[in-house]
Amino acid sequence: MTIYRKTRRRLKKHVNQWGVQKRLYSIEEAAVYLGRTVYAVREIYYSGKLPVVKIDGRIFIDVQDMDTLIEQSKVTVDYR
């Protein structure tokens, strides 16, 4: 089983027993959330487009920052 499949299963359980939604995602989880590879997510945050949270040497990505990136990346095309 690939890391992608394992992570995808974990994302389905993003609400804990108290009904609180998970806010910080690992790089692997963020890749699944964004539909990108782990390498692509790292490139996005290395370029400064996606801020990260560092806690005890581990890197996490805030779900709100990912949603902001998605909103800012939207484009409209006029096919006239």
CORLINTA-V538504 format. One record per backbone hydrogen bond with DSSP energy under -0.5 kcal/mol. NH is the residue of the N-H (numbers start at 1). CO is the residue of the C=O. E is the energy in kcal/mol with one decimal. If there is no record, write none. Layout:
nh = [NH NH]
co = [CO CO]
e = [E E]
This chain:
nh = [6 7 8 9 10 11 12 12 13 14 16 19 21 22 25 30 31 32 33 34 35 36 41 42 43 44 45 46 47 48 49 50 53 55 55 58 60 61 63 66 67 68 69 70 71 72 73 74 79 80]
co = [2 3 4 5 6 7 8 9 10 11 20 16 19 14 61 26 27 28 29 30 31 31 37 38 39 40 41 42 43 45 44 44 60 53 58 55 53 25 23 62 63 64 65 66 67 68 69 71 77 78]
e = [-2.0 -2.9 -2.4 -1.9 -1.8 -2.2 -1.0 -0.5 -1.4 -1.1 -2.1 -2.0 -0.5 -2.9 -2.6 -2.8 -2.1 -1.6 -2.6 -2.6 -1.0 -2.3 -2.1 -2.3 -2.3 -2.0 -2.1 -2.6 -1.8 -0.7 -1.7 -0.8 -3.1 -0.6 -2.3 -2.1 -2.9 -2.9 -2.7 -1.8 -2.3 -2.1 -2.3 -2.2 -2.4 -2.7 -1.3 -0.9 -0.7 -0.5]
